Amino acid sequence: MQVLVYWLVRTATFLVIYALLWALNWFDIWAVVLAFIVGWALSYAAFPGMRVRAAAQMDGWINRSQRGIDSDEAVEDSETKGE
């Protein structure tokens, strides 16, 4: 859930900055690029706690997947050795 919340906050930050640029009559691709860069920098600086929690959740997903892979390897190894 933390990853989803962090993604939504970062997306909302980008959209707010882009809406501000749109209100200033900046409609070209540079507005998108600038909104992306400023949104990234702002969300990186403003939401460090959310970023850490999202990274911890993703790390848990990766570790859980790796444990499943390791247990599958152990089963396959035992099958090939005839145990």
All heavy atoms as an XYZ file, in Angstrom:
670
protein
N       0.814     -1.192      0.000
C       0.000      0.000      0.000
C       0.864      1.264      0.000
O       0.472      2.270     -0.563
C      -0.919     -0.049      1.226
C      -1.919      1.039      1.250
S      -3.118      0.801     -0.043
C      -4.329      1.962      0.414
N       2.029      1.189      0.661
C       2.910      2.347      0.732
C       3.422      2.754     -0.647
O       3.567      3.939     -0.940
C       4.092      2.067      1.665
C       3.701      1.814      3.100
C       3.020      3.013      3.724
O       3.385      4.157      3.468
N       2.035      2.765      4.555
N       3.686      1.764     -1.484
C       4.177      2.052     -2.840
C       3.098      2.788     -3.626
O       3.375      3.770     -4.318
C       4.600      0.747     -3.553
C       4.973      1.018     -4.992
C       5.758      0.095     -2.819
N       1.866      2.333     -3.517
C       0.758      2.973     -4.225
C       0.549      4.412     -3.739
O       0.381      5.325     -4.560
C      -0.524      2.161     -4.036
C      -1.779      2.734     -4.681
C      -1.617      2.779     -6.197
C      -2.992      1.925     -4.289
N       0.586      4.611     -2.444
C       0.402      5.965     -1.895
C       1.516      6.887     -2.375
O       1.263      8.018     -2.798
C       0.339      5.915     -0.354
C       0.381      7.316      0.242
C      -0.901      5.180      0.103
N       2.756      6.402     -2.334
C       3.887      7.224     -2.774
C       3.767      7.549     -4.259
O       3.998      8.678     -4.682
C       5.193      6.494     -2.475
C       6.441      7.280     -2.790
C       6.660      8.530     -2.230
C       7.405      6.779     -3.643
C       7.799      9.258     -2.510
C       8.554      7.495     -3.929
C       8.745      8.733     -3.357
O       9.879      9.448     -3.642
N       3.360      6.572     -5.061
C       3.183      6.801     -6.498
C       2.083      7.843     -6.733
O       2.231      8.729     -7.576
C       2.851      5.490     -7.193
C       2.602      5.668     -8.642
C       3.525      5.768     -9.633
C       1.320      5.791     -9.273
N       2.897      5.939    -10.839
C       1.550      5.957    -10.654
C       0.011      5.756     -8.807
C       0.514      6.102    -11.559
C      -1.013      5.904     -9.724
C      -0.753      6.082    -11.076
N       0.980      7.730     -6.005
C      -0.120      8.681     -6.175
C       0.290     10.096     -5.778
O      -0.057     11.060     -6.469
C      -1.335      8.235     -5.363
C      -2.086      7.022     -5.898
C      -3.149      6.570     -4.897
C      -2.702      7.317     -7.246
N       1.049     10.231     -4.707
C       1.488     11.556     -4.272
C       2.439     12.154     -5.296
O       2.339     13.342     -5.641
C       2.143     11.475     -2.874
C       2.865     12.758     -2.518
C       1.091     11.155     -1.826
N       3.359     11.352     -5.817
C       4.292     11.871     -6.823
C       3.568     12.241     -8.113
O       3.885     13.247     -8.744
C       5.385     10.849     -7.102
C       6.347     10.739     -5.935
C       7.522      9.928     -6.266
N       8.338     10.667     -7.225
C       9.539     10.303     -7.606
N      10.085      9.230     -7.100
N      10.220     11.011     -8.475
N       2.595     11.437     -8.501
C       1.818     11.748     -9.700
C       1.004     13.023     -9.498
O       0.935     13.872    -10.392
C       0.892     10.572    -10.058
O       1.698      9.401    -10.266
C       0.094     10.855    -11.311
N       0.408     13.171     -8.336
C      -0.359     14.383     -8.042
C       0.548     15.609     -8.037
O       0.148     16.676     -8.534
C      -1.061     14.233     -6.695
N       1.762     15.474     -7.534
C       2.710     16.582     -7.539
C       3.016     17.009     -8.970
O       3.009     18.203     -9.294
C       4.010     16.179     -6.817
O       3.691     15.762     -5.487
C       4.997     17.321     -6.771
N       3.277     16.033     -9.825
C       3.533     16.329    -11.241
C       2.334     17.038    -11.868
O       2.493     18.038    -12.568
C       3.849     15.037    -11.996
C       3.763     15.187    -13.482
C       4.786     15.801    -14.187
C       2.660     14.713    -14.182
C       4.712     15.945    -15.565
C       2.578     14.846    -15.546
C       3.602     15.467    -16.252
N       1.130     16.523    -11.624
C      -0.063     17.097    -12.240
C      -0.341     18.515    -11.747
O      -0.771     19.372    -12.530
C      -1.265     16.195    -11.994
C      -1.218     14.848    -12.719
C      -2.389     13.964    -12.289
C      -1.199     15.040    -14.227
N      -0.093     18.781    -10.481
C      -0.295     20.135     -9.952
C       0.683     21.109    -10.599
O       0.301     22.214    -11.018
C      -0.152     20.142     -8.412
C      -0.007     21.556     -7.869
C      -1.335     19.443     -7.769
N       1.940     20.703    -10.722
C       2.927     21.580    -11.351
C       2.579     21.796    -12.820
O       2.658     22.921    -13.330
C       4.347     21.000    -11.187
C       4.734     21.037     -9.710
C       5.360     21.778    -12.029
C       5.967     20.256     -9.386
N       2.154     20.736    -13.499
C       1.772     20.888    -14.901
C       0.544     21.791    -15.042
O       0.471     22.599    -15.973
C       1.510     19.523    -15.546
C       1.233     19.629    -17.010
C       2.234     19.982    -17.901
C      -0.044     19.415    -17.518
C       1.988     20.106    -19.253
C      -0.302     19.540    -18.864
C       0.715     19.878    -19.725
O       0.463     20.010    -21.066
N      -0.403     21.675    -14.120
C      -1.587     22.548    -14.158
C      -1.199     24.008    -13.942
O      -1.762     24.905    -14.586
C      -2.597     22.100    -13.100
N      -0.232     24.245    -13.061
C       0.246     25.616    -12.868
C       0.895     26.158    -14.141
O       0.669     27.310    -14.521
C       1.233     25.679    -11.705
C       0.652     25.481    -10.316
C       1.771     25.382     -9.289
C      -0.300     26.611     -9.970
N       1.688     25.335    -14.790
C       2.307     25.761    -16.049
C       1.247     25.977    -17.130
O       1.366     26.891    -17.950
C       3.351     24.743    -16.495
C       4.596     24.649    -15.612
C       5.471     23.490    -16.056
C       5.363     25.951    -15.632
N       0.224     25.150    -17.144
C      -0.869     25.290    -18.101
C      -1.593     26.623    -17.868
O      -1.952     27.321    -18.814
C      -1.836     24.115    -17.942
C      -2.938     24.085    -18.946
C      -4.114     24.759    -18.877
C      -2.955     23.370    -20.170
N      -4.881     24.489    -19.982
C      -4.195     23.636    -20.793
C      -2.074     22.514    -20.800
C      -4.550     23.080    -22.002
C      -2.431     21.965    -22.005
C      -3.653     22.255    -22.596
N      -1.799     26.959    -16.579
C      -2.457     28.227    -16.246
C      -1.613     29.424    -16.683
O      -2.154     30.501    -16.948
C      -2.723     28.296    -14.744
N      -0.308     29.230    -16.763
C       0.587     30.284    -17.242
C       0.745     30.262    -18.764
O       1.645     30.901    -19.304
C       1.961     30.141    -16.580
C       1.986     30.327    -15.067
C       3.360     29.974    -14.510
C       1.609     31.752    -14.709
N      -0.145     29.517    -19.439
C      -0.165     29.397    -20.903
C       1.107     28.764    -21.474
O       1.601     29.171    -22.514
C      -0.415     30.761    -21.562
C      -1.792     31.269    -21.265
O      -2.741     30.485    -21.189
N      -1.921     32.558    -21.072
N       1.596     27.780    -20.772
C       2.740     27.011    -21.257
C       2.214     25.643    -21.652
O       1.972     24.787    -20.803
C       3.764     26.898    -20.141
C       5.132     27.281    -20.556
C       5.482     28.103    -21.558
C       6.344     26.845    -19.941
N       6.838     28.216    -21.610
C       7.384     27.451    -20.636
C       6.639     26.005    -18.877
C       8.713     27.241    -20.297
C       7.950     25.812    -18.536
C       8.977     26.419    -19.246
N       2.018     25.416    -22.969
C       1.342     24.209    -23.434
C       2.257     23.231    -24.159
O       1.804     22.188    -24.595
C       0.203     24.570    -24.398
C      -0.781     25.548    -23.819
C      -0.993     26.770    -24.431
C      -1.491     25.247    -22.682
C      -1.896     27.667    -23.911
C      -2.399     26.146    -22.154
C      -2.611     27.358    -22.773
N       3.501     23.536    -24.344
C       4.349     22.693    -25.174
C       5.009     21.565    -24.368
O       4.763     21.400    -23.185
C       5.419     23.539    -25.889
C       6.281     24.322    -24.923
O       6.036     24.244    -23.711
O       7.204     25.014    -25.392
N       5.840     20.799    -25.048
C       6.481     19.646    -24.422
C       7.425     20.069    -23.310
O       7.659     19.315    -22.364
C       7.204     18.775    -25.492
C       7.665     17.435    -24.897
C       8.395     19.520    -26.061
C       6.566     16.521    -24.540
N       7.972     21.277    -23.398
C       8.874     21.742    -22.348
C       8.143     21.905    -21.020
O       8.750     21.771    -19.955
C       9.554     23.041    -22.756
C      10.508     22.804    -23.874
C      10.384     23.214    -25.160
C      11.721     22.056    -23.811
N      11.449     22.778    -25.898
C      12.288     22.060    -25.097
C      12.395     21.382    -22.802
C      13.484     21.417    -25.387
C      13.583     20.741    -23.085
C      14.110     20.766    -24.369
N       6.862     22.170    -21.057
C       6.079     22.251    -19.822
C       6.010     20.879    -19.151
O       6.123     20.768    -17.934
C       4.682     22.774    -20.111
N       5.857     19.845    -19.956
C       5.820     18.480    -19.419
C       7.177     18.121    -18.831
O       7.266     17.572    -17.725
C       5.413     17.474    -20.520
C       5.497     16.042    -20.006
C       4.012     17.783    -21.034
N       8.236     18.438    -19.563
C       9.588     18.126    -19.086
C       9.892     18.892    -17.796
O      10.405     18.323    -16.826
C      10.634     18.431    -20.184
C      12.041     18.305    -19.652
C      10.423     17.523    -21.384
N       9.578     20.168    -17.782
C       9.834     20.972    -16.582
C       9.000     20.482    -15.402
O       9.506     20.380    -14.274
C       9.538     22.447    -16.857
C       9.837     23.396    -15.704
C      11.322     23.394    -15.370
C       9.368     24.795    -16.050
N       7.740     20.144    -15.639
C       6.888     19.620    -14.568
C       7.434     18.298    -14.043
O       7.405     18.044    -12.837
C       5.455     19.444    -15.070
N       7.962     17.478    -14.929
C       8.544     16.202    -14.509
C       9.770     16.428    -13.630
O       9.899     15.835    -12.551
C       8.915     15.366    -15.740
C       9.550     14.059    -15.397
C       8.779     12.989    -15.004
C      10.923     13.904    -15.462
C       9.359     11.776    -14.679
C      11.527     12.706    -15.144
C      10.740     11.635    -14.751
N      10.662     17.304    -14.057
C      11.902     17.542    -13.314
C      11.612     18.211    -11.971
O      12.112     17.779    -10.926
C      12.879     18.374    -14.157
C      13.360     17.543    -15.351
C      14.059     18.857    -13.319
C      14.131     18.334    -16.383
N      10.806     19.247    -11.984
C      10.486     19.950    -10.741
C       9.673     19.047     -9.813
O       9.918     19.008     -8.597
C       9.736     21.272    -11.033
C       9.232     21.909     -9.753
C      10.640     22.224    -11.794
N       8.743     18.299    -10.366
C       7.961     17.367     -9.553
C       8.816     16.297     -8.920
O       8.629     15.940     -7.749
N       9.774     15.772     -9.680
C      10.685     14.761     -9.131
C      11.506     15.353     -7.992
O      11.611     14.753     -6.916
C      11.604     14.228    -10.228
C      12.660     13.336     -9.690
C      12.545     12.016     -9.380
C      13.998     13.712     -9.348
N      13.724     11.556     -8.879
C      14.635     12.564     -8.836
C      14.705     14.899     -9.420
C      15.952     12.579     -8.417
C      16.024     14.910     -8.991
C      16.624     13.767     -8.500
N      12.103     16.515     -8.226
C      12.948     17.135     -7.208
C      12.136     17.489     -5.955
O      12.580     17.256     -4.823
C      13.626     18.373     -7.771
N      10.954     18.037     -6.158
C      10.116     18.426     -5.032
C       9.663     17.210     -4.226
O       9.735     17.207     -2.996
C       8.900     19.215     -5.526
C       7.963     19.749     -4.456
C       8.688     20.785     -3.608
C       6.737     20.360     -5.102
N       9.219     16.167     -4.907
C       8.768     14.981     -4.183
C       9.927     14.259     -3.510
O       9.756     13.673     -2.440
C       8.016     14.036     -5.119
O       8.880     13.513     -6.103
N      11.102     14.309     -4.112
C      12.275     13.692     -3.498
C      12.638     14.419     -2.200
O      12.961     13.772     -1.195
C      13.459     13.718     -4.468
C      14.650     12.931     -3.994
C      14.690     11.554     -4.154
C      15.723     13.563     -3.382
C      15.773     10.828     -3.707
C      16.811     12.847     -2.936
C      16.838     11.467     -3.102
O      17.913     10.751     -2.653
N      12.565     15.726     -2.205
C      12.929     16.507     -1.028
C      11.798     16.559      0.010
O      12.066     16.583      1.212
C      13.300     17.924     -1.446
N      10.558     16.568     -0.438
C       9.436     16.789      0.477
C       8.889     15.518      1.123
O       8.246     15.595      2.166
C       8.311     17.501     -0.261
N       9.132     14.356      0.529
C       8.521     13.122      1.031
C       9.540     12.023      1.305
O       9.368     10.882      0.858
C       7.488     12.603      0.030
C       6.494     13.634     -0.418
C       6.410     13.998     -1.753
C       5.647     14.248      0.485
C       5.509     14.947     -2.179
C       4.737     15.204      0.059
C       4.665     15.555     -1.270
N      10.587     12.288      2.078
C      11.592     11.240      2.300
C      11.047     10.067      3.124
O      11.421      8.913      2.885
C      12.716     11.960      3.041
C      12.060     13.117      3.696
C      10.945     13.514      2.768
N      10.161     10.336      4.068
C       9.595      9.255      4.872
C       8.746      8.305      4.040
O       8.812      7.082      4.210
N       7.957      8.877      3.143
C       7.130      8.036      2.269
C       8.005      7.196      1.357
O       7.704      6.023      1.109
C       6.190      8.906      1.436
C       5.112      9.581      2.228
S       4.084     10.625      1.191
C       3.065      9.388      0.434
N       9.095      7.784      0.867
C      10.005      7.063     -0.026
C      10.653      5.890      0.706
O      10.745      4.784      0.172
C      11.065      8.012     -0.574
C      11.984      7.366     -1.570
C      12.993      8.332     -2.175
N      13.883      8.899     -1.166
C      13.826     10.137     -0.708
N      12.919     10.973     -1.151
N      14.686     10.562      0.202
N      11.051      6.099      1.953
C      11.682      5.036      2.738
C      10.684      3.909      3.002
O      11.027      2.718      2.879
C      12.243      5.609      4.055
C      12.648      4.514      5.015
C      13.419      6.526      3.763
N       9.453      4.256      3.361
C       8.441      3.222      3.615
C       8.097      2.441      2.349
O       7.929      1.223      2.386
C       7.189      3.846      4.227
C       7.394      4.302      5.657
C       6.096      4.717      6.317
N       5.423      5.821      5.644
C       5.669      7.101      5.887
N       6.570      7.450      6.775
N       4.999      8.044      5.243
N       8.010      3.137      1.211
C       7.729      2.453     -0.052
C       8.891      1.539     -0.428
O       8.680      0.415     -0.895
C       7.471      3.470     -1.159
N      10.120      1.994     -0.223
C      11.292      1.164     -0.524
C      11.326     -0.071      0.375
O      11.668     -1.164     -0.083
C      12.565      1.972     -0.362
N      10.951      0.086      1.642
C      10.922     -1.053      2.562
C       9.869     -2.070      2.119
O      10.099     -3.281      2.185
C      10.644     -0.577      3.981
N       8.723     -1.587      1.666
C       7.686     -2.507      1.199
C       8.145     -3.242     -0.048
O       7.955     -4.453     -0.165
C       6.390     -1.758      0.929
C       5.261     -2.690      0.524
C       3.966     -1.961      0.251
O       3.946     -0.758      0.013
N       2.868     -2.686      0.275
N       8.761     -2.538     -0.973
C       9.256     -3.194     -2.190
C      10.358     -4.191     -1.855
O      10.428     -5.265     -2.460
C       9.754     -2.155     -3.185
C       8.635     -1.351     -3.797
S       9.211     -0.145     -4.980
C       9.772     -1.188     -6.282
N      11.213     -3.862     -0.888
C      12.257     -4.783     -0.460
C      11.636     -6.059      0.106
O      12.136     -7.160     -0.142
C      13.152     -4.113      0.574
C      14.355     -4.953      0.912
O      14.995     -5.470     -0.026
O      14.660     -5.103      2.112
N      10.553     -5.916      0.847
C       9.841     -7.088      1.363
C       9.296     -7.955      0.245
O       9.362     -9.187      0.314
N       8.761     -7.332     -0.796
C       8.263     -8.102     -1.935
C       9.398     -8.869     -2.610
O       9.255    -10.031     -2.960
C       7.614     -7.188     -2.964
C       6.349     -6.527     -2.536
C       5.524     -6.892     -1.506
C       5.760     -5.374     -3.126
N       4.472     -6.028     -1.422
C       4.580     -5.088     -2.412
C       6.108     -4.554     -4.174
C       3.750     -4.032     -2.723
C       5.283     -3.497     -4.490
C       4.119     -3.239     -3.769
N      10.528     -8.194     -2.789
C      11.666     -8.826     -3.469
C      12.210     -9.970     -2.633
O      12.494    -11.057     -3.160
C      12.749     -7.774     -3.784
C      12.227     -6.808     -4.840
C      14.040     -8.434     -4.231
C      13.076     -5.567     -5.023
N      12.359     -9.762     -1.323
C      12.869    -10.820     -0.458
C      11.930    -12.017     -0.417
O      12.387    -13.159     -0.408
C      13.116    -10.291      0.961
C      14.330     -9.411      1.031
O      15.234     -9.501      0.201
N      14.357     -8.536      2.020
N      10.637    -11.751     -0.385
C       9.668    -12.845     -0.381
C       9.755    -13.635     -1.686
O       9.727    -14.860     -1.683
C       8.256    -12.296     -0.181
C       7.210    -13.378     -0.040
C       5.858    -12.823      0.288
N       5.616    -11.586     -0.447
C       4.739    -10.674     -0.097
N       4.014    -10.835      0.966
N       4.561     -9.591     -0.822
N       9.908    -12.941     -2.802
C      10.054    -13.623     -4.089
C      11.345    -14.424     -4.122
O      11.369    -15.547     -4.624
C      10.055    -12.612     -5.238
O       8.830    -11.937     -5.308
N      12.418    -13.852     -3.595
C      13.703    -14.545     -3.596
C      13.642    -15.796     -2.730
O      14.214    -16.824     -3.096
C      14.821    -13.616     -3.095
C      16.196    -14.208     -3.231
C      16.571    -14.503     -4.681
O      16.291    -13.724     -5.576
N      17.169    -15.647     -4.902
N      12.950    -15.747     -1.592
C      12.808    -16.943     -0.756
C      12.062    -18.040     -1.509
O      12.407    -19.210     -1.407
C      12.078    -16.600      0.536
C      12.939    -15.879      1.542
C      12.282    -15.834      2.917
N      10.943    -15.267      2.910
C      10.651    -13.989      3.129
N      11.611    -13.135      3.363
N       9.405    -13.575      3.122
N      11.045    -17.646     -2.293
C      10.319    -18.636     -3.091
C      11.202    -19.255     -4.157
O      11.152    -20.459     -4.409
N      12.041    -18.449     -4.785
C      12.961    -18.952     -5.804
C      13.965    -19.899     -5.169
O      14.253    -20.981     -5.712
C      13.673    -17.781     -6.516
C      12.674    -17.010     -7.378
C      14.839    -18.283     -7.362
C      13.213    -15.694     -7.914
N      14.502    -19.520     -4.008
C      15.484    -20.365     -3.326
C      14.877    -21.697     -2.923
O      15.519    -22.746     -3.064
C      16.045    -19.661     -2.092
C      16.924    -18.474     -2.450
O      17.385    -18.404     -3.618
O      17.144    -17.616     -1.572
N      13.638    -21.702     -2.429
C      13.015    -22.965     -2.035
C      12.721    -23.824     -3.259
O      12.855    -25.054     -3.198
C      11.739    -22.719     -1.230
O      10.729    -22.148     -2.040
N      12.346    -23.193     -4.381
C      12.143    -23.952     -5.613
C      13.442    -24.567     -6.096
O      13.458    -25.705     -6.573
C      11.555    -23.063     -6.717
C      10.105    -22.700     -6.467
O       9.470    -23.354     -5.615
O       9.613    -21.756     -7.123
N      14.550    -23.839     -5.966
C      15.847    -24.375     -6.368
C      16.225    -25.568     -5.511
O      16.767    -26.555     -6.022
C      16.931    -23.298     -6.257
C      16.868    -22.257     -7.340
C      17.914    -21.172     -7.139
O      18.603    -21.154     -6.097
O      18.042    -20.329     -8.046
N      15.929    -25.498     -4.231
C      16.246    -26.611     -3.337
C      15.455    -27.851     -3.723
O      15.988    -28.970     -3.730
C      15.966    -26.223     -1.891
N      14.186    -27.677     -4.062
C      13.351    -28.811     -4.480
C      13.877    -29.401     -5.784
O      14.005    -30.621     -5.931
C      11.876    -28.377     -4.626
C      11.045    -29.461     -5.296
C      11.294    -28.016     -3.277
N      14.192    -28.533     -6.736
C      14.713    -29.011     -8.018
C      16.039    -29.717     -7.852
O      16.290    -30.745     -8.496
C      14.849    -27.854     -9.001
C      13.513    -27.293     -9.456
C      13.662    -26.030    -10.284
O      14.794    -25.556    -10.462
O      12.633    -25.525    -10.735
N      16.913    -29.192     -7.011
C      18.208    -29.839     -6.761
C      18.028    -31.218     -6.150
O      18.720    -32.165     -6.514
C      19.077    -28.974     -5.858
C      19.581    -27.718     -6.566
O      19.493    -27.669     -7.811
O      20.038    -26.799     -5.861
N      17.090    -31.336     -5.203
C      16.874    -32.634     -4.589
C      16.278    -33.625     -5.587
O      16.558    -34.819     -5.532
C      15.985    -32.502     -3.360
O      14.672    -32.133     -3.735
N      15.469    -33.147     -6.518
C      14.888    -34.035     -7.530
C      15.953    -34.528     -8.501
O      15.917    -35.693     -8.921
C      13.769    -33.321     -8.285
C      12.519    -33.089     -7.478
C      11.500    -32.260     -8.198
O      11.794    -31.723     -9.299
O      10.377    -32.134     -7.686
N      16.887    -33.672     -8.874
C      17.909    -34.089     -9.829
C      18.949    -34.994     -9.200
O      19.560    -35.822     -9.879
C      18.631    -32.873    -10.435
O      19.207    -32.091     -9.387
C      17.654    -32.032    -11.248
N      19.142    -34.899     -7.880
C      20.082    -35.772     -7.179
C      19.467    -37.095     -6.820
O      20.145    -38.002     -6.360
C      20.601    -35.086     -5.906
C      21.461    -33.881     -6.186
C      21.911    -33.251     -4.902
C      22.714    -31.990     -5.196
N      23.107    -31.300     -3.965
N      18.154    -37.224     -6.986
C      17.464    -38.474     -6.701
C      17.195    -38.679     -5.231
O      17.048    -39.811     -4.774
N      17.138    -37.627     -4.477
C      16.904    -37.748     -3.040
C      15.447    -37.905     -2.740
O      14.552    -37.497     -3.321
C      17.462    -36.528     -2.306
C      18.943    -36.426     -2.435
C      19.487    -35.163     -1.791
O      18.710    -34.384     -1.203
O      20.689    -34.943     -1.881
